[in-house]
Every structure is written in C-alpha cells, then in structure tokens.
C-alpha cells in the first residue's frame, strides 16, 4: 500500500504546473498505478509465496483503512 501510494504521489505531483485537465489525468493515472501495484502485490503474496489468503487480504484492507484514517486526521 505504501509503495502504491508513493508511485501515485510521484505520478500526480511529479510533472510540475499544468492545466486542470492534465492534473486530473495525472491523479487518475497515479491512482490506477497504485491499485495495480497493490493487486500485483496481493497476487504475489497469495499465488507465488503461498501466504494465507485471508491474512493477506485482511492486511491489505487494514492498510487501506489506515491510509484513509491517517489522511483524514492529517487534513
């Protein structure tokens, strides 16, 4: 989740000052990249490393909720 957030932030804020359409496009591209990284990580954990599926999915869900709570408390 953290690596996905880093990629999303780098994609969204790494291009400098642009118009609103380009900024929205970069935000959506970063969000898509974030969830792609999360899905690949879950696939690797369950499919390749044979970790328990419920533990991996619960960990990903808790990390997502933690990210939301931290964002809400920060702002």
C-alpha positions as CSV (number, residue, x, y, z in Angstrom):
1,X,0.0,0.0,0.0
2,X,2.9,2.4,0.8
3,X,4.7,1.6,-2.4
4,X,1.5,2.2,-4.3
5,X,0.9,5.5,-2.6
6,X,4.5,6.6,-3.4
7,X,4.0,5.8,-7.1
8,X,0.7,7.6,-7.1
9,X,2.2,10.7,-5.5
10,X,5.2,10.7,-7.8
11,X,2.9,10.4,-10.8
12,X,0.4,13.0,-9.6
13,X,2.9,15.7,-8.4
14,X,6.0,15.0,-10.4
15,X,5.0,16.8,-13.6
16,X,5.2,20.4,-12.5
17,X,2.5,23.0,-13.0
18,X,-0.1,22.0,-15.7
19,X,-3.7,22.7,-16.5
20,X,-6.6,21.2,-14.6
21,X,-7.3,18.5,-17.2
22,X,-3.7,17.4,-17.2
23,X,-3.6,17.4,-13.3
24,X,-6.7,15.3,-13.1
25,X,-5.3,12.9,-15.7
26,X,-2.1,12.5,-13.7
27,X,-4.1,11.9,-10.5
28,X,-6.2,9.2,-12.1
29,X,-3.1,7.6,-13.7
30,X,-1.4,7.6,-10.3
31,X,-4.5,6.1,-8.7
32,X,-4.6,3.4,-11.3
33,X,-0.9,2.6,-10.9
34,X,-1.3,2.4,-7.1
35,X,-4.1,-0.2,-7.3
36,X,-2.2,-2.1,-10.0
37,X,0.8,-2.3,-7.6
38,X,-1.5,-3.4,-4.8
39,X,-3.2,-6.1,-6.9
40,X,0.2,-7.4,-8.1
41,X,1.5,-7.5,-4.5
42,X,-1.6,-9.4,-3.4
43,X,-1.2,-11.8,-6.3
44,X,2.5,-12.4,-5.5
45,X,1.8,-12.9,-1.8
46,X,-1.0,-15.4,-2.4
47,X,-0.1,-17.1,-5.7
48,X,3.7,-17.1,-5.6
49,X,4.7,-17.1,-2.0
50,X,1.7,-19.1,-0.8
51,X,0.9,-16.9,2.1
52,X,-2.6,-17.4,3.8
53,X,-5.2,-15.6,1.6
54,X,-7.3,-14.3,4.5
55,X,-4.3,-12.8,6.2
56,X,-3.1,-11.1,3.0
57,X,-6.5,-9.7,2.1
58,X,-7.1,-8.6,5.7
59,X,-3.7,-6.9,5.8
60,X,-4.4,-5.1,2.5
61,X,-7.8,-3.9,3.8
62,X,-6.4,-2.8,7.1
63,X,-3.6,-0.9,5.3
64,X,-6.2,0.8,3.1
65,X,-8.3,1.8,6.1
66,X,-5.2,3.0,7.9
67,X,-4.3,5.2,5.0
68,X,-7.8,6.7,4.9
69,X,-7.8,7.4,8.6
70,X,-4.3,8.9,8.5
71,X,-5.3,11.1,5.6
72,X,-8.5,12.2,7.4
73,X,-6.6,13.0,10.6
74,X,-3.8,14.8,8.8
75,X,-6.1,17.3,6.9
